[in-house]
Amino acid sequence: MSGIKDLLENAVKNRFIISFEYDTLKDFVDIGSGAFGQVTRAYSNSLEKYVALKSLKSLNNEEEFAAFVKELRNFNTVNHHDNIIQFLGISKDPKETYYLVLQYAEGGDLRTYLQKNFETLDWETKISMAKDIARGLNFIHNADIVHRDLHSKNILVHQKRLLITDLGLSKSLDTDSKSVIGGVLAYTDPEWIRNMRKGYKRNKASDVYSIGVLFWELSSGRPPFKDFQLFEISDKVKSGEREKPINGTPVDYVNIYSSAWNDNPTQRPTVENIRNSLGKIQFENIFYVSNENTKSIQPKVIIIDEHSQDLVSNASDWDQSNENINLSREVNDQTLTDFASQEITGIDN
């Protein structure tokens, strides 16, 4: 571990990374904890504003410290984008605990924000929020980084902008890691859930699946499969079941997130395609199903992929009957126990 620490200290010494003296920080308030770190708000005397401090729960071995350094590198790689939380530097307290010093988001996480403000949001605002997420993720993907843990607790709200945070699980595409921990099941690529024990690596298409679910959450104001247990969520995601569209949603928007959460990773659009489609949404065509109907309308999904070919789907997964699904439990008990015991990463209010 000393070798990795030396590299970090040299980076600070050579001013590749800004170091904040710990005694210049004050007014510490714990604002959340995740599976990999504790998040604290503090006032920086040098910056004259609040910042967020993130540390690993422990740095007792080389693997844990390497994970801390990896997240630092990921933040530094995609820094200075308007829709990604800004990495400011590092700090170290008298007990030799290292902290990432990050931009503090005044509005908290997206899930909490939607719970408090959803009734006041019009569709122009919701589409703008979706564009923020797509812009941030597109920048991450252009840096050949896969986030791997996108959900509404890892999207923060700051001055009417959404910011992607928590790159602790993110991986550069040139790494060989096949980690089987992390992520939140309802937002997780079903292909990975089915094959995680076989070494399946989450990729850019996995992130696209996650933002498809996030876009549905923007339309509904609530997390996906909110009232279901862990095993039930796993079965639903693996079997291809998805949440139904919300009445009043523009059909173009339904088409976009339906294509993003396609069960087949090769049939999902790129984030760039999604960005382009969000800019062309027509608000005249609205999804609506009356309460008397027992079946959902199946709008045709048309989206332009990276090869400029139309991907057409009838989105039949919305009404797939459980009677015709073989719910095989490919995820073993220990893996789901890991999911259940893991705290959601990001900032919990």
Beta strands, then each sheet from edge to edge (+ up, - down):
strand 1: 19-21
strand 2: 25-33
strand 3: 37-44
strand 4: 49-56
strand 5: 87-92
strand 6: 98-103
strand 7: 145-146
strand 8: 155-158
strand 9: 161-164
strand 10: 171-172
strand 11: 301-304
strand 12: 310-313
sheet 1: 1+ 5+ 6- 4+ 3- 2+
sheet 2: 7+ 10-
sheet 3: 8+ 9-
sheet 4: 11+ 12-
end
